[in-house]
Amino acid sequence: MKTYRLAKQNFALDLSGKGAELSGGRWNSKGVSVVYTSQSRALCLVEIAVHVPVGIVPMNYFLTEIEIPDEIEFYPVSEKNLPHDWNSFLHSPFTQKIGDDFVAANKFLILKVPSAVVQGDFNYLINPKHPDFGLLKVIQTEPFTFDKRLFT
């Protein structure tokens, strides 16, 4: 399986989860390292775009393609097991606890979560401290240009 990640050039190959650890996110609290990836390039774009103010085009981004071996099991989170407001604009402590528990248990390398932005699509969170982390392969990293029409 391939997953995709958009990041500023300086962090394109940084799969340490430090960015998420410093800021927290929908699926992790501050202090918990996790690498956010998406099932497609398009979902990556949308996941970035929703966090950018109108009129500002993100610059200096790179798209990283990551291969996850097929034999790697992942932990799926079903939307039907989430509270009705799980995808609200402010991050829910409920979803953060799911990600925090996933990392703490260290049983799975990948947590499959529904996208809060695109219904029916999924993001894949990678636990950089899992023993199987070394099995991931960065296939390629390339500059990514956002279409200006999305931000006007």
C-alpha positions as CSV (number, residue, x, y, z in Angstrom):
1,M,0.0,0.0,0.0
2,K,1.2,3.5,-0.7
3,T,0.5,6.6,1.4
4,Y,1.3,10.2,0.8
5,R,2.5,13.1,2.9
6,L,2.8,16.8,2.1
7,A,5.4,18.8,4.1
8,K,7.6,21.8,3.8
9,Q,10.8,21.0,2.0
10,N,12.9,21.0,5.2
11,F,10.7,18.3,6.7
12,A,9.8,16.2,3.5
13,L,11.9,13.3,4.6
14,D,11.4,13.7,8.4
15,L,9.3,10.8,9.5
16,S,10.0,11.2,13.2
17,G,6.6,12.5,14.0
18,K,8.2,15.5,15.8
19,G,5.9,18.1,14.1
20,A,2.8,16.3,15.4
21,E,4.4,15.8,18.7
22,L,5.0,19.5,19.1
23,S,1.6,20.8,18.0
24,G,-0.8,17.9,18.5
25,G,-3.5,17.1,16.0
26,R,-6.9,15.5,15.6
27,W,-5.5,12.1,16.4
28,N,-2.7,12.9,18.9
29,S,-2.1,15.1,21.9
30,K,1.0,17.3,22.2
31,G,3.9,15.2,23.3
32,V,2.9,12.1,21.2
33,S,4.9,11.4,18.0
34,V,2.9,10.3,15.0
35,V,3.3,10.7,11.2
36,Y,0.2,11.8,9.4
37,T,-0.2,10.4,5.9
38,S,-3.1,10.1,3.4
39,Q,-4.4,7.5,1.0
40,S,-4.0,9.8,-2.0
41,R,-2.2,12.9,-3.2
42,A,-5.6,14.7,-3.5
43,L,-6.5,14.0,0.1
44,C,-3.0,15.3,1.2
45,L,-3.8,18.5,-0.7
46,V,-7.2,19.0,0.9
47,E,-5.9,18.2,4.4
48,I,-3.3,21.0,4.0
49,A,-5.7,23.4,2.3
50,V,-8.2,23.4,5.1
51,H,-5.6,24.8,7.5
52,V,-4.4,27.7,5.2
53,P,-6.0,31.1,5.4
54,V,-7.8,32.2,2.3
55,G,-5.6,34.1,-0.1
56,I,-2.4,32.4,1.0
57,V,-0.9,29.8,-1.4
58,P,1.3,27.3,0.4
59,M,4.8,27.4,-0.9
60,N,7.9,25.2,-0.8
61,Y,6.0,21.9,-0.2
62,F,7.1,18.4,-1.1
63,L,5.1,15.3,-1.6
64,T,6.5,12.1,-0.2
65,E,5.3,8.7,-1.3
66,I,5.7,6.0,1.3
67,E,5.3,2.3,0.7
68,I,3.9,0.2,3.5
69,P,4.4,-3.6,3.0
70,D,1.2,-5.5,2.4
71,E,1.9,-7.8,5.3
72,I,1.8,-4.9,7.8
73,E,-1.5,-5.0,9.8
74,F,-3.1,-1.8,10.7
75,Y,-5.6,-0.8,13.3
76,P,-8.8,0.6,11.7
77,V,-10.9,3.2,13.4
78,S,-14.6,3.0,12.4
79,E,-16.5,6.2,12.0
80,K,-19.5,4.5,13.5
81,N,-17.6,4.1,16.8
82,L,-16.8,7.9,17.0
83,P,-19.0,10.6,18.6
84,H,-21.2,12.6,16.2
85,D,-18.9,15.6,16.4
86,W,-15.6,13.8,16.0
87,N,-14.8,15.8,12.9
88,S,-15.5,19.3,14.3
89,F,-13.2,22.1,13.7
90,L,-11.6,21.9,17.1
91,H,-9.8,18.7,17.8
92,S,-11.7,16.4,20.1
93,P,-10.0,14.9,23.2
94,F,-11.8,11.7,22.2
95,T,-10.0,11.3,18.9
96,Q,-6.7,12.4,20.4
97,K,-7.1,9.7,23.1
98,I,-7.5,7.1,20.3
99,G,-4.2,8.1,18.7
100,D,-2.4,8.4,22.0
101,D,-3.6,4.9,23.1
102,F,-2.6,3.5,19.7
103,V,1.0,4.9,20.1
104,A,1.2,3.9,23.8
105,A,0.1,0.3,23.1
106,N,2.7,0.0,20.3
107,K,0.9,-3.1,18.9
108,F,0.4,-1.7,15.4
109,L,2.5,0.4,13.1
110,I,-0.4,2.0,11.3
111,L,-3.7,3.5,12.5
112,K,-6.3,3.9,9.8
113,V,-8.6,6.8,10.5
114,P,-11.4,8.5,8.6
115,S,-10.7,11.9,7.1
116,A,-12.5,14.7,8.8
117,V,-12.3,16.7,5.5
118,V,-13.3,14.2,2.8
119,Q,-16.0,11.7,3.8
120,G,-15.2,8.1,2.7
121,D,-11.4,8.7,2.5
122,F,-8.8,7.7,5.0
123,N,-5.6,8.9,6.6
124,Y,-2.9,6.6,7.9
125,L,-1.1,7.5,11.0
126,I,2.3,5.9,11.4
127,N,3.8,5.2,14.8
128,P,7.6,6.0,14.4
129,K,8.5,4.1,17.5
130,H,7.0,0.8,16.4
131,P,9.5,-2.0,15.8
132,D,8.3,-2.4,12.1
133,F,8.9,1.3,11.3
134,G,12.1,0.3,9.4
135,L,10.0,-1.7,6.9
136,L,8.5,1.5,5.5
137,K,10.1,2.7,2.2
138,V,10.2,6.2,0.9
139,I,9.5,5.7,-2.8
140,Q,10.0,9.3,-3.9
141,T,9.9,12.9,-2.8
142,E,9.1,15.6,-5.3
143,P,8.2,19.3,-5.2
144,F,4.5,20.0,-5.0
145,T,2.8,23.1,-6.4
146,F,-0.6,24.1,-5.1
147,D,-3.1,25.4,-7.7
148,K,-3.7,29.1,-6.8
149,R,-7.4,28.8,-7.7
150,L,-7.9,26.7,-4.5
151,F,-6.9,29.6,-2.3
152,T,-8.7,32.6,-3.8
